[in-house]
Amino acid sequence: MEKLKQRILSDGRCFPGGILKVDSFLNHQMDPNLMKSIAVEFAKQFGESSVNKILTVEASGIAPAIMLGFLLDLPVVFAKKKKPSTMEGMLQAEVFSFTKQRSYNICISSEYLTSTDKVVFIDDFLAYGNASRGIISLCEQAGAEIVGMGFIIEKAFQGGGEMLRKEGYNVHSLAIVESLEDCIIKLRV
């Protein structure tokens, strides 16, 4: 997706340790027109599948997931990082956050993720695949089927995409970062 790639190169900032900061347009301040374009690309990829639900993890995956849910007229469920006192029948999984360097539990009510669901998981980043592992675990617990995974930005050098593809998951990334070495953003063409 050329528009996204150009935005990453012009507005993205790199920090040591493989961190790409895109908070000026993607995961803090958001560009709604870019988010719409992102959702259109995901709709092209997953719209013809048997998907009946969009899943994401709070918070940065919510905006693109909602836009995709709107375009495909499907419900969107986000895994919460803190268990609400009102949640019953909770499915939960542990996830390690690369950005925050800590583990946390994500949870979804079993009322909103069931064995009849065929889901697409949408998230802002794919690095090591930790959030994906959590979603896979939640879907396994529910008996739901993952029909696809869509990521706005994949950091190929961290291996999560390769791992998920080898396991047979249908992974689609809109921009793939090959390297952030010496804090220079190198995108796959």
C-alpha positions in Angstrom: 0.0 0.0 0.0 2.0 2.9 -1.4 0.2 5.7 0.6 1.0 4.0 3.9 4.6 3.3 2.9 5.1 6.9 2.0 3.6 8.0 5.3 5.9 5.7 7.2 9.0 7.0 5.5 8.0 10.7 5.8 6.5 10.7 9.3 7.7 7.5 11.0 10.6 7.8 13.5 13.0 5.1 14.5 14.4 4.4 17.9 17.2 2.0 19.0 16.1 -1.5 19.7 13.9 -2.0 16.6 11.2 0.5 17.6 9.3 2.3 14.9 7.2 5.2 16.1 4.2 6.1 13.9 2.0 7.7 16.6 1.6 11.0 14.5 -0.7 9.2 12.1 -1.5 5.6 13.2 -1.7 4.7 16.9 -2.0 7.9 18.9 -3.1 10.7 16.6 -4.9 9.0 13.7 -5.4 10.0 10.1 -9.0 8.9 9.4 -8.5 9.1 5.6 -5.4 6.8 5.8 -7.3 4.5 8.2 -10.2 4.3 5.6 -7.6 3.3 2.9 -6.2 0.7 5.2 -9.6 -0.8 5.9 -10.3 -0.9 2.1 -7.1 -2.9 1.5 -8.1 -5.3 4.3 -11.6 -5.6 2.9 -10.1 -6.5 -0.5 -8.0 -9.2 1.2 -10.6 -10.7 3.5 -14.0 -9.6 2.2 -14.6 -12.7 0.1 -13.7 -15.1 2.9 -16.2 -16.7 5.2 -15.4 -14.3 8.0 -18.2 -13.3 10.4 -16.3 -11.4 13.1 -13.3 -9.1 13.3 -11.0 -9.5 16.4 -8.3 -7.1 17.7 -6.5 -6.2 20.9 -7.0 -2.9 22.6 -6.0 -0.2 21.9 -4.2 0.4 18.6 -6.0 -2.3 16.7 -9.5 -0.9 17.4 -9.6 1.9 14.8 -8.6 -0.2 11.8 -10.8 -3.1 13.0 -13.8 -0.8 13.4 -13.3 0.6 9.9 -13.0 -2.9 8.4 -16.1 -4.0 10.4 -18.0 -1.1 9.0 -17.0 -1.9 5.4 -17.8 -5.6 5.8 -20.9 -5.0 8.0 -19.5 -7.3 10.7 -19.2 -7.1 14.5 -15.8 -6.1 16.0 -14.6 -7.6 19.3 -11.5 -6.4 21.0 -9.6 -8.3 23.6 -9.3 -6.2 26.8 -6.1 -5.8 28.7 -7.9 -5.6 32.0 -10.7 -7.9 33.2 -13.9 -5.9 33.7 -15.8 -6.7 36.9 -18.9 -7.4 34.8 -17.3 -10.0 32.5 -18.5 -13.5 32.9 -17.3 -16.6 31.1 -14.0 -15.1 30.3 -11.4 -16.5 27.9 -7.9 -15.3 28.6 -4.4 -15.6 27.4 -1.0 -14.1 28.4 0.7 -11.8 25.9 4.2 -10.2 26.1 4.4 -6.7 24.9 7.6 -5.9 22.9 7.0 -2.2 23.2 6.2 -2.1 26.9 8.5 -5.0 27.8 6.0 -6.7 30.1 3.4 -9.4 30.1 -0.3 -8.9 30.5 -3.4 -10.9 30.2 -5.9 -10.3 27.4 -9.5 -11.4 27.8 -12.7 -11.8 25.8 -16.1 -12.8 27.0 -17.0 -16.3 25.7 -20.4 -14.7 24.8 -18.6 -12.8 22.0 -16.2 -15.4 20.7 -17.7 -18.9 20.0 -17.2 -22.0 18.0 -19.4 -20.6 15.2 -17.1 -17.7 14.6 -14.7 -17.4 11.6 -12.5 -14.5 12.5 -10.1 -12.1 11.0 -7.5 -10.6 13.4 -6.5 -7.0 12.7 -3.7 -5.2 14.5 -1.4 -2.2 13.9 1.9 -4.0 14.2 3.3 -7.5 13.7 6.7 -7.9 15.3 7.4 -11.2 17.2 3.8 -12.3 16.9 3.0 -12.2 20.6 -0.4 -10.5 20.3 -1.2 -13.0 17.5 -0.3 -15.9 19.8 -2.7 -14.5 22.4 -5.5 -14.2 19.8 -4.8 -17.8 18.6 -5.1 -19.0 22.2 -8.4 -17.3 22.7 -9.8 -18.7 19.4 -8.6 -22.2 20.3 -10.3 -21.9 23.7 -13.5 -20.8 22.0 -13.3 -23.3 19.2 -13.3 -20.3 16.7 -11.5 -20.5 13.4 -9.0 -17.8 12.3 -9.5 -17.2 8.5 -7.0 -14.4 8.3 -4.7 -12.0 10.0 -4.2 -8.4 8.8 -1.4 -6.1 10.0 -0.8 -2.5 9.1 2.9 -2.7 9.6 5.0 -5.9 9.8 8.6 -5.8 11.1 10.0 -8.7 9.1 13.3 -8.7 10.9 11.5 -9.7 14.2 10.2 -13.0 12.6 6.5 -13.0 13.7 5.2 -13.0 10.2 7.4 -15.8 9.0 6.5 -17.9 12.0 2.7 -17.4 11.5 2.9 -18.1 7.7 4.9 -21.3 8.4 2.1 -22.4 10.7 -0.4 -21.9 7.9 -2.0 -18.7 8.8 -3.2 -16.4 6.1 -1.2 -13.3 7.0 -1.5 -10.0 5.1 0.6 -7.0 5.9 0.1 -3.7 4.2 3.7 -2.4 4.8 6.7 -4.6 5.6 9.7 -3.1 7.3 12.9 -5.1 6.3 15.2 -3.2 8.7 15.5 -0.4 11.2 19.3 -0.9 11.4 21.2 2.4 12.3 17.7 3.9 12.7 17.1 3.9 9.0 13.7 2.7 7.9 14.0 0.2 5.1 10.7 -1.0 3.6 10.1 -4.1 1.4 9.3 -2.9 -2.1 
